[in-house]
Amino acid sequence: QVQPVESGGGLVQPGGSLRLSCVASISRSVVYAMGWYRQAPGKQRELVASITRDGVTSTADSVKGRFTISNDMAESTVFLQMNSLRPEDTAVYYCNVRTTVGFGYWGQGTQVTVSS
C-alpha cells in the first residue's frame, strides 16, 4: 500500500512563495524517483520537477529559476519550493513516486492558486 500525501498548497498573491511536501509510506530501497506534476484548468498534466534517489534533479523550463525540488530519501519525502509564483502556476499539484521497477504511485493533489 503506497499512497503519497501532499501538503502545503494554498492561495498566494503573485510573487509569493509556497513549499509543497509529499510523504509516501514506501521503503526507500524501492524508490527510484519522486516528482511533482501539475494540472491547470483545461490543460494536460505536466511534469514540473523530479528528483532521483541519487539527488539528480530536473525541472520544467516554465519553472526554472523559480522552483526547487529536494528530497529526504530516508523518509521517502519530496519537497517543492516555489518562489516568484505567477497566476499561470495555478494548478493542482500532484506528487508521484516512481519505483525501481517503473511503477508510479500518485497522490490526491494539492491546490495552488496564485491570484490577487
Secondary structure by P-SEA (a helix, b strand, c coil): cbbbbbcbbbbbcccbbbbbbbbbccccccccccbbbbbcccccccccccccccbbbbbcccccccbbbbbcccccbbbbbbcccccccccbbbbbbbcccbbbbbccbbbbbbcc
